């Protein structure tokens, strides 16, 4: 170490690491902007106006920041859903379906009891959304425990089933007769809507999502949380150990599904104020990506969900300018792809430095 004390060496190495990390992400941001500009030029769309529209729609004003936080709310909850499952070395690829089922349960209460007092109805819808998502996640959990069926397969298949159920409901029994044939329910009563933060468009679901992340982070620091994570690596060698692992798998899947179900309730009660076939903007699938990038840390899930929410809002603003949907999708994929490359570079660099040390 060239005569340097260990503490000094680590400090200096850390400083260089932070510099490299900053350089990678600054470079990624510049590359992303250049890539977006090239895509817009090739599509014949205005570059300066498009960038201005995206900024104004996402972070350019308090109102636009609120819209970004609203868009990031279901991403936080589905990202947490995936992250919680990974504590037991499980893959919950079913957050999308669990979100849809949570939305169904919450909507049912809103349609059946529209005149119930608002605090009671909203809390009941919150519980119903969590219950619906948990019930939908319980199925792959039990199949994993009882029949050793891989949870990736069952959760993905149940996504399709949940979406089909919603489509049947909004096209059939729950369709609003005044919706001119569109597949959606009637608008929910004001008593069934989540309250918003004063002078913003941010509904209470965002606060619930952040509170959930903080609570999960706290649990991971407790002996029980560490024990729960350790059982995910255990093999059920004895009947007692097998029962313990099985119990924890079911518990984790219930919590994971409940988080996604709450996301569905938030979309119905806080954003759309009705149920329709596209209630989720693929939040369950984006949540998987966010959880992986966050290394399944609940705090990092919240941080990363915000730029992903901004990406969704920016896409909407481009469409409002007349940019074709295909071009918007290409822009979003390009940005996400560059972010993935940046993450890979930073992780590889960190591992290389650790190995060299």
ZIQUIUR-V905172 format. One record per residue. N is the residue number from 0. NEAR is the number of other C-alpha atoms within 8 Angstrom. Layout:
N | NEAR
N | NEAR
This chain:
0 | 6
1 | 3
2 | 4
3 | 7
4 | 7
5 | 7
6 | 6
7 | 8
8 | 10
9 | 8
10 | 8
11 | 8
12 | 8
13 | 8
14 | 8
15 | 8
16 | 9
17 | 8
18 | 8
19 | 8
20 | 9
21 | 8
22 | 8
23 | 11
24 | 9
25 | 8
26 | 8
27 | 11
28 | 8
29 | 8
30 | 9
31 | 11
32 | 8
33 | 8
34 | 9
35 | 11
36 | 9
37 | 8
38 | 11
39 | 12
40 | 10
41 | 7
42 | 7
43 | 6
44 | 9
45 | 8
46 | 9
47 | 6
48 | 7
49 | 11
50 | 8
51 | 8
52 | 11
53 | 13
54 | 10
55 | 10
56 | 14
57 | 14
58 | 10
59 | 9
60 | 9
61 | 8
62 | 8
63 | 12
64 | 12
65 | 11
66 | 13
67 | 14
68 | 13
69 | 13
70 | 13
71 | 14
72 | 14
73 | 14
74 | 16
75 | 14
76 | 14
77 | 17
78 | 17
79 | 16
80 | 17
81 | 17
82 | 13
83 | 13
84 | 14
85 | 11
86 | 10
87 | 15
88 | 9
89 | 9
90 | 9
91 | 14
92 | 12
93 | 13
94 | 18
95 | 15
96 | 17
97 | 20
98 | 17
99 | 16
100 | 16
101 | 21
102 | 19
103 | 12
104 | 13
105 | 15
106 | 13
107 | 8
108 | 13
109 | 13
110 | 8
111 | 6
112 | 8
113 | 11
114 | 6
115 | 8
116 | 7
117 | 10
118 | 7
119 | 8
120 | 14
121 | 12
122 | 8
123 | 10
124 | 15
125 | 11
126 | 9
127 | 12
128 | 20
129 | 15
130 | 12
131 | 16
132 | 21
133 | 17
134 | 10
135 | 13
136 | 15
137 | 12
138 | 8
139 | 12
140 | 12
141 | 10
142 | 11
143 | 11
144 | 11
145 | 6
146 | 7
147 | 7
148 | 10
149 | 7
150 | 13
151 | 10
152 | 8
153 | 10
154 | 15
155 | 10
156 | 8
157 | 11
158 | 13
159 | 9
160 | 9
161 | 12
162 | 11
163 | 8
164 | 8
165 | 13
166 | 11
167 | 9
168 | 10
169 | 16
170 | 11
171 | 7
172 | 7
173 | 10
174 | 14
175 | 10
176 | 7
177 | 6
178 | 11
179 | 5
180 | 6
181 | 7
182 | 12
183 | 14
184 | 12
185 | 11
186 | 6
187 | 13
188 | 9
189 | 6
190 | 13
191 | 13
192 | 12
193 | 11
194 | 7
195 | 9
196 | 9
197 | 4
198 | 4
199 | 9
200 | 10
201 | 11
202 | 12
203 | 11
204 | 11
205 | 11
206 | 8
207 | 8
208 | 12
209 | 10
210 | 8
211 | 8
212 | 12
213 | 10
214 | 8
215 | 10
216 | 11
217 | 8
218 | 9
219 | 10
220 | 8
221 | 8
222 | 7
223 | 8
224 | 10
225 | 10
226 | 8
227 | 11
228 | 11
229 | 9
230 | 11
231 | 12
232 | 8
233 | 7
234 | 6
235 | 10
236 | 6
237 | 6
238 | 7
239 | 7
240 | 10
241 | 11
242 | 9
243 | 9
244 | 12
245 | 9
246 | 8
247 | 11
248 | 12
249 | 12
250 | 8
251 | 11
252 | 14
253 | 13
254 | 11
255 | 16
256 | 18
257 | 17
258 | 15
259 | 20
260 | 21
261 | 17
262 | 17
263 | 18
264 | 17
265 | 13
266 | 14
267 | 15
268 | 13
269 | 14
270 | 8
271 | 9
272 | 11
273 | 12
274 | 13
275 | 11
276 | 10
277 | 5
278 | 11
279 | 11
280 | 5
281 | 7
282 | 11
283 | 17
284 | 10
285 | 10
286 | 17
287 | 12
288 | 9
289 | 13
290 | 15
291 | 9
292 | 10
293 | 11
294 | 7
295 | 14
296 | 10
297 | 13
298 | 9
299 | 10
300 | 15
301 | 11
302 | 8
303 | 11
304 | 14
305 | 12
306 | 9
307 | 10
308 | 15
309 | 13
310 | 9
311 | 9
312 | 14
313 | 13
314 | 12
315 | 8
316 | 11
317 | 13
318 | 11
319 | 7
320 | 7
321 | 6
322 | 10
323 | 7
324 | 7
325 | 6
326 | 11
327 | 12
328 | 9
329 | 9
330 | 10
331 | 10
332 | 8
333 | 11
334 | 10
335 | 8
336 | 8
337 | 11
338 | 9
339 | 9
340 | 8
341 | 11
342 | 9
343 | 8
344 | 9
345 | 10
346 | 8
347 | 8
348 | 8
349 | 9
350 | 8
351 | 8
352 | 8
353 | 7
354 | 6
355 | 5
356 | 4
